[in-house]
Amino acid sequence: MVPVVDLKRRGARFAATYAARVEAVVAGGSLLLGSETEGLEAELAAWAGAPHAVAVASGASALQLALTAMGIGKGDEVVVPAFTAVPTAAAVVAVGAVPVFADVDPSTAAVTTESVAAARTAQTRAVIVVHLYGRPAELPDTDLLVLEDAAQAHGAIDDHSRSAAVVYSFYPTKNLGGVGDGGAVVTADAEIAQRVRLLRVHGMTQQYVHEEISQNFRLSEIEAAWLRLTLPALAQDNARRHEIARRYRDAAPHLRWHDPHPRHVHHLCVVRSEDRDALRARLAADGVGTAIHYPVALTQQPAYRHLTTIACPEAEAWARTCVSLPCFPELADDEVERVADALHRTLPPA
């Protein structure tokens, strides 16, 4: 079976070099907020073309800390796409605010100017734009604060100064995936960056002096070392993902694909089908693994359903029809062809 993702292959690419880096970190005795984290932040900022990058414990904590640094808190509402991973909404709740679900575009799976306007109320202060599956979304034309969730979009964003901040996740399956959890806040706003740095260490300004109430959101030096090792390969790996997705589209233009974009980095290569179970079964019979990201819209989640204020039919349609195909840089050419051939055979009889 051709897997949707296989992290063993990524590990094999970097294991030998990484072992030496881990040995150096452990021998050095600085395991948190040391030279590896500082180096990673400098390299991420240079990669993004932004003045500030702050490494934190996870993508979810990056969202939470960015929202807090933007001044979002109790009594505020934040517009969130109704079709996204749950952590996007959970971060809003974590800062005491309320997520308000907006419907998404049927082709891009992103919020639009119109859907944000339809969801906002007098209490709405911000909107989170999710670059889902690695496809860059257009920012809505709005006077709300904008936070970009690029957890799946490493390399898709060409301007990190157009919003308050852009947050990344380094969960192992991501395009820039780590060996554990990790995340970063990238911003052109020095005040946001400074506050995120403060909040990630219990609000501590000097040893045992805490000027804000916060918790621990530090990134491990061992994690930072891995990310520094793999960051230089990101552009080449993204190009490989793009090539794989193009091959699938060329083989099966009859299928309903995620709307194309020249900067799409294909964290996930997604096709849609009204008969999803049948499509997945047919591909499995041809030795092709598939997955679903995500089968339940936020408006349908038991923990969040009570927050729904407007209907989001397009988000729920995405949840009902999406199918993720094998798409990661280490796929062999013969595996890509097997998937392409299987997709081509889904063409209905003439």
N, C-alpha and C positions, 0 to 999 in steps of 0.2 A: 504494500500500500504506500503510495506517495504521501508523505505526511504534510499537514498544513504548516507545521513548523517543527524543527528538530534542533534543540539547543545543544545537543552533543556535538554537532558539526561545528558550530561557532566556537565552542569550547576547545575543540581540537585545533582550531586555527591559531589560537593564542596561548594555549596552556603552558608551553615551555617557557616562553618569554615572561608570562605572567608569574610563574612560580618564582623566578628570580626577583621580580619586583616585590612580591609578597615577603620574601625572605628579607629584602632590604628594609621594608617598612617595619616588620616585626623586630628586626635587629636594631633599628633606629629608636624604638621605644616610644614614638609619637604616633598614636593610633587614632586620634580625633583632632580635626581642625589643624592639621599640620601642613607640610610642604606639598603633599599630594593633592589635598583639597584646594590649597591656594593655586597650585599649578593648573588644576582642572578648571577653576573659575576663570583664570586668565585665558586659558585656551578656549573655553566656551564663549567668552565675551568676544574674542578675536574671530572665532568661527561665525558667530551671529552678527558681527559688525555692530555690537552694542557696547556701551561703556561699562555695564555692570552685569555680572552673573553671580548668583548666590546659590551654592549647592546646599541641598537640604535632604532630609531623610527619605522622601518619597514624592511621587507626583501629587498625591492627595495632600500632603503637607505643604507642597509648593502652592497649590490652589488656596489652601486655608490661610497661609501666611501672607500671600499676595493680597487676598481680600482684606485681611486685617490691616495691612500696611496701606491699603487704599482708603481706609476709614470706614469700611463696611462693617456693620454690627447690628445689635439688637434694634428691632423696629424697621430695619431696611428690607427691601425686597430686591432680589437679583433674578433677572430673566435667564433661564437655562433652557437649552434645547431639550425637547421632550424625548428625543432619541439620542442617547449618549450613554456612556458607562455611569453607573451609580455614583462613583466618587465625585463627579462634577457637582452633583446636587448635594452630596454629603458634606462637602467642604463649605457650602453656603450655610447649612444647618450648624456646622461646627463653630462658626463665628457668631451665632445667634441670630442670623438673618433668615429670611424665608425664600426658598426657591419658587419662582413662578415659571411654569412650563409654557414654552412657545412651540408652535408647530414648525416643521422643517420643510424645506424645498423638496419636491418629489424626485428631483434629479441629483441634487448635491448632498442631501441630508443635512444641510446647514440652515440655521435661522436666517431670516431675511429682514429687511427693513420693515416690511409690512407685518410680519409675524411678531417681531419685537414690539412694534407699536400696538398691536392687538392685545398683547399680554400685559403690558405695563400698566401700573396704577399710579396714584399720587405718591405712594410709598416706595416706588421703584427707583433705585439709585445706580444700578449697574447691570451689565449684561455680560455673560460668559459666552464667547464664540468658540465653538469646538471645531477644530480642523479634523473631522472624523475620517478614519481609515488612512490618513496621510494626505488627504486632498485639501489644499488651502481654500478656506472659505472667504468670501467677501465680507468685510466688516459692514454692519448696518449703518445707515445714515441716521445717527441719533445723537442726542446731547447727553446720553447716559455715559458713565464711566465704562470702558471696555476692557475686559480681561480676556486674553486669548489662551485657550486650552490646547496646547500643541503636544499633548502627551503622545500622540501617534504621528506626529508630523515633523520629525527632525529633518531639517533641510528643505522644508516646503515654504518657510516664511522668509521673504527677502527683505523685510523692513521691520525691525524690532522696536521702532520708535513711534509707530502709528497708534499704539494703544498704551494703556497704563503699564502693562507688563505682559510677557509671554511666559507660560510655565511649561516645563517638560517633565516627563516621567522617564526613569531609567529602569523600569521593570524589565526583567530579563528578556521578554519577547519583543521589546520595542526595537526600532531601527538602530538606535544607540542603546542597547540593552546591557544591564550590568550583571553582576553575579549575586545580586540581592536587590532590595529596594533602593531607590534613590530618586532624586528630582532636582530641579533647579528653577529659579526665578530669574528671567533675563529682562532687563529694563533699561530705559534711557533716563529714568527718574532717580536721581541720587538719593532722595529722601525715602523712596520706597525700598531701594536696595539696603540702605542703612537700617531701616526698621526691620526688614526681614532678617538681617544679620543679628539684630538684637533679640528678636523673637525666637530664633532657632536655638538660643542658649538660655532658656528660662527668663528672658528679659534682663539678663545680667550685664551690667556695664563694667564692673570690676569684680574681683573675687568676692563672692558672698554679698554683693550689693545688687539688688534686683529693683529696677525702676519700672518694669512692666510685669504683669502676670502672664506667664506663658509656660510652655513645657519644653521638652527636649526634642529638637528636630535636626540633630546633627547627622552628617554623613560620615561613614567610616572611611578612614584612610585607605583601607584595603579595597573598598568599593571604588573610591576615587582613582586609585592606581589602575584598576581594570578599565575604567572609562577613558582615562588618558591614553591607554594603550590602544583602544579600539576606535577612538574618535578619528584618527587620520584615515581610517578605512571607510568612514561613513559615506562619503561622496561616491566612491566606487560601488559600495554595496547598494546604495540607492539607485544607481544607474542599472545595476543588475536586476533589481526589483522592477524597475520601469520596463526593461527589456522583456522580462517574464510576462508581465501584464499585457504588454503589446502583443506578444505571441499568442496569448489566450484570446484576446479580442479579435485578432486577425483570423484565428481558426474558427471562431464562433460569433460572427457579427449578428447572428439572429437572436442572440441572448440579450437580456436587459442588463446593461452594465452601469456601474457608478459613472456619473458624468465625468468625462475626461478633463484634465487640466495639465498644462505643460510642466508644472512644478509638483505634480502628484508624486509622492514618494512611496506610495503603495505599502504602507505598514500592513494593510490587508488588501487583498484583491477580491472585490465583492461583486457578485452577480445576484440578480433578483429573479425569483420565480414564484408565481402564484401557487404552483404545486411543488413546494420546496421538498417535501419528503420524497416525492417521486424522483426529482432531480438528484438528490443526494444518494438515493438508492441506486440509480443508474450509474452515477459516477463511481460509487463504491464497487459495483460489479465490474467496473473497468480498472479497479485498483487505485482509485483516487480518493484520498481522504478529504473531508470537508469539515467545517465548523460553522457556528452561528454567532455573530457578534452584531447585535444583541437580540435575543429572542423576546425580550419584554421591554416595552417603552416605559419611561419613568411614570407616565400617567397610569400604567397598569401595575406598577410595583406595589405590593401590599403595604410597605412602609411609607410610601410617598403618595399613594392614590388620593388621600384626603386633601392634598395640596393642589389638586387639579382644579383650575378655575375656568378654563376654556377647552373646547374639544380640540384634539390634536390628531386628526385622522391620518395625516401623512406620516407622522412619526410611528403610529401604530401599524401602518402599512409596511414601513421599512422593517419593523420588528417581525412582522409576519412573513416577509418574503426574502430576507437577506441570506446569502450563503457565502462563506469565506472559502477561497480556494488556496491550494499550496502556493506560497509566494514568499520565499526567503532566499538570501544571496547564495547560500550553499547548495541549493537545488542543482543537481546535475543536468546537463543538457538533455540526456535521454529521458529523465523524469519530466522535464518541461514538455517534451514532445509527447510523452504518454498522456499528460493532462490535456494538452492541446488537442490531441486526437480524440480523447474521450469527450471533450466539449464539442468538437465538431460533429460527433456522432449523435449529439442530442438534437440535431436538426430534424424536424418532423418529416416524415415521408411526403414526397411530392404528390 
